[in-house]
């Protein structure tokens, strides 16, 4: 069987402690070519990983929720990529961030820093009955820019937190409700969702554990791993989405259909085309990553037109519009330790093997 080498590599990833468990789904458009689960979902109770296991998708939230939500607002004529934040959020108008555009935030050129540990401030203020989401937004507004808007590409979680605020302000709906009603439900996707802090833990038997949080003092299962997203309530533009591989596959097919102008159900091909237009010298397009010229996580065979993204928890997807190949790799690599970096060398080798196997 030609897929045996793929199975052996995935099983080797478990044996070599690259990750405790994983799910790999490979497809050619709608046709699933390979879909298997490996290892365990939790190291304590040794629950076996299931093919429909639900992972904390971490930064896959950016392309699979936030960027697609913005694309629908553009499709509806409510904003453009050039719309300034000062024009959509009244509280931003008199700040240095008023001139940051939707496109700059999507492309990580807003001038905002990559990351800040806002959760420490939020946790302290929550004890004083401060609204955590409002506090997060005030912290973003008060955070100094590290570059002039549009000058540099700096991958920024803060930019996507800012975008979720814009989506809510423009649409009148919170990000999780907007993407569920406008994207996931129309596509028949049931297992992409946000986990609101304090809400019911959904589908417990399928949830995959992530890291052991030193300040929450527990192993996280069904609770967003990202500290800032957790402190703000679990629903943010940079992290908070949970889901399984089959659901991501359906959404990747919709994105492929839009890229190839093949009658997508929800997305607009022209809008998606404008998002993925590449700017010279920059790897990130609006909402997505593209294969870097050196040491790409997609390996050596995905075309420059390919789109994907990585998540801190050990998740990733790559799709190639030229060959229609989709590779979704979901792992719990942080479950043993947040410092486990073995997946960096594993990912490109796996994508090369998958590309060679399926041509």
N, C-alpha and C positions, 0 to 999 in steps of 0.2 A: 504494500500500500504506500502510495507516494507521500502520504501525510505522516508516515511513521516518524520521520526525522523531526517534524514539528512537535509531535507529542513527546518525543524523547527530550527535545530542548526544553519544553515547558516543565516536564517532570524533573529535569536537571535543575531548573530554576528553583524548584522547591527544595530539592536535595542539597543544593549549594547555598541555601538561605538567601537567595535573591529576594524571595517573598515567601511567606507561609502558605499562601494560596493565590489562585488566579483563575480567570475565565478568559479564553481567547475565542473571538469570533472573526472569521475571515469570510468575505463575500465578494461576488462579482455582481455589483448592482443588487437587485433583489434576491439573487440566488446565493444562499448560504453554502459555502464550500467546506467550512470547518467550524465546529462549535463544541468546545470541550471545557471541562472544569478540572482543576488540579489542587491538591493540597487541602488546607483547612481554612475555614472562615474565622475561627477563633482558636488560639493556641491553648487556652485553659480548658475548655470543654471538648476540644478536638472535633468540633462540628465539621463535617465534610463540606467542601465547597460545592455549590450547586450551579448548574449552567444558567439558572435564572436568579443567581445571587444578586442582592442589591448593595451597591457600593456607594460610599461617599465619593462623589465625582470631583470634588475640590474645584480646581480652576477650569474644568470642562464646563462649569457654569457659565463662563464668559462667552464661549461661542454658541453653546447649545441652549442658552436661555437669554442672556442679556443682549447679545448682538442680534439674535434673531428677533427679539422683541422690538429693538430699534428698527430693524428692517421693515417690520409691519407698520410702524408709525410713519416711516418714510413712504411706504406703499400707499398709506391712507392720506398722504399729503399734509400730515401734521407737523413734520419737521423735515429738514434736509441734513446732509452731512456737514453743511456750513452753518447750521443754526447754532447760535451762541448760547451758552448756559444762562447768561444774564437775561436772555429773552424767554426762557421757559421756566425759570425758577425765580420768583420775585426776590427772595432773600439773597440772591447772588448778584443782583444788579449793581450794587455799590461796592463790590469787592474786586480785588485784582484778578479773580477767576471768571469774571463776567465775559471776557473775550475768548474763553476756551470753547472750542466748537465740539459738537457731537462727534465729528470725524476724528478730531485730535484724541479724544478719550478712547474711541474704538481702536485707534492705531497706536496708542501708547506714546503720543507726542504732546501731551497736554502740559508738560513741565512739572507735573506732580511727582513726588518721590515714589519709589517702588513699594515701600512698606513702612508702616509705623505700628508700634505696639499700643494701639488705642485701647485695647481690651483692659489694660491695667487701670486706666483712668475711668473707663466706663464702669467697671466693677466697683470702684470706690464710690462713684457718684450714684449708682443704682441704689445703694443703701440709703441715699437721701431722697428716694422716690423720683429720681430723674428719669425721663423717658430715654431708654438706651439708643433707639434709632435717631431721635432728635439730637442726642449728644454726639453720636458718631458724625452726623452731618455738620454739626457746628465745629467739630474737630477738623474735619476735612477743609472747611472754609477758612479756618484759622491757620492751617498748615502752610508754611512758606513754600513757594515754588522753588524747584531746584534748577530750572532752566526756563527760558522764555517759551511760551506756548508755540509749538510747531517746529522748534529748533532741533530737538533731540528725540530719539526713540528710547524711552526707558520703560521697560515692562512694569506696569503699575497696578497694584490691587486697588489703590485709592481711586484711580480713574474709573474703575468699574463700579465701585461703591457710589461714586458721583452719578454714573449713568443710571443706576437703579432708582435714584432719587428723581432724575429727569423723567424716566419712564412713568413713575408714579404720578408726577406732577402733570404730565401731558395727557396720560390715559385716564387718570382718576382711579386706577387700579394698582394694587400692590403687585410687584413683579411676579410672584408665584401664581397669583390668580390670573394675571394677564396671559402668561405663557400657557397655562393649563387650558384656558378657555379659547384662546386664539390659535394655538399651535398644536399642543399635544392631543387634546380631545378630538379636534377635526381629523387628525392623522390616525386616530385609534390607538394612541400611546397611553397606556395606563401606568406604566412603571418608570416614569420620570417625574419627580416631585421634590419639593422642599420639605424639610422637617422643622416645623416651627418649635421653638423652645417652649417647653411646658405643654405641648400638644401630645396627642396619643402617638405612641411609637407604632408605626405601621409595618405590617408584614414581618414581625419579629424573627420568625424562623428563617427568613431569607437574608437578614441584615448581616453584613460583613463588618467585623471589628477593625478599627484603625488603631491609633496609638494610645499609649497610656499617658494621660495628661498630668503633668506634675502639679499644676495648681488646681485642677478639678479633682485630682486624686482618685482617678479611676480609669479603666480602659473604656474607650468610647465605642459604643455600638448604637447606631441610630441617632447619634448626636454629632453635629458637624465638627470636624476636627479643627478647622480653621478658627483660631482664637477670636479674631475680630468679628467674624460672622456669628460665632456663638454668643459673644457678649452683646451683640446688637439684636439678638433674638432668633438667629438661625436663617434668616432670609436676606441675602445680600446679592449684589451684582457680580461679585468676584468669586464667591463660594457659597455652598449651601445646597446645591442640587444633588439628589440621590437618584440612582437608577441602575438598570440591568443592561446587559449587552444587547439583547434583542430589541429593546426600546431605542437604544442609541443607533442601532442598525436602521430602524425605520426612519429615524430623523436624518441620518447620513444619506439615505436614498433620496429623501426629499431635497436635501442640499444638492446632491448630484444632479437630480432632475432640473433644478433651477439653474445650475451651472451649464448644463447641456441643453437648456431650453426644451425640455421634454415633458411639458405639461405638469409642473408641480401642483399640488393641491392647495397649498397655503402661501408659499414663498413666491416672490416676484423675481423672475430671472434678471430683469434689468437692474433691480435694486441690489440683488446679490452680486451681480457683475460689478457694480460700482463699489461694493464693499471689498471685493477681493482684488481690485486693481492694485498692482504692486507699485510702490514708490521706489525710485532708484536708491540702492544701497541699504534698504530696510527689509528685515525678514518678516515682520508682523504686518499683515494686512488688517482690515477692519474686522476685529473679532476673532481672527484665526492666526495661527502660525503657518509658515511655509517652510519647506526643507532648506536648511542652511547649506551652504556650499561645502562646509567641512564639518564632519562629526554630527550629521543630522540624526536625530532619533529615529527617523523614517528609513535609515539605511541609505544605500547607494542607488536604488532603482525606482524610487518614486519620482515622478517628473516634477519640474519646477512649478507646475500649475497645481500641484497637490496642496491640500489643506489639512490641518490637524491641530491638535493641542495636547499638552501634557497637564496632568494634575498632580499636586504634591503628594497625595496619598498613594500614588502608584498607578494612576489611570492614564489612558491615552487613546486617541483615535487618529487614524490617518485615512484620507480618501484621495484617490487619484482619478481625476475626471478623464484622463487619456485612456486608461485601461479599465476604468470602473471598479478597480480593486479597493476594497474597504478592509481595514484591519483595526479591530477594537480589542485592546489589551487592558483588562481591569485586574489590578492586583491590590493586595493589602500590605505592600512592602513596608509601611510605617508601623505595622502591628508589633513587630519585634523591637523596632527602635526607629524614631524619627530620623536618626542619623544614618540609617542604612541606605547607602548610595549605589549598591551593586546593580540596580536596574539601569543605570546610565550606560553601562557597557553591554547589558543584555538586550535592551530594546533594538538598537540598530542591527545586531546580529539576527534577531528574530525576524525583523522586517525584511532583511535580505533573504533569509530562508523562505519566508512566505512568498516573496516576489519571484524567487527562482522556482518554487514548487508550482505556483499557479500561473506563472508566465505573465 
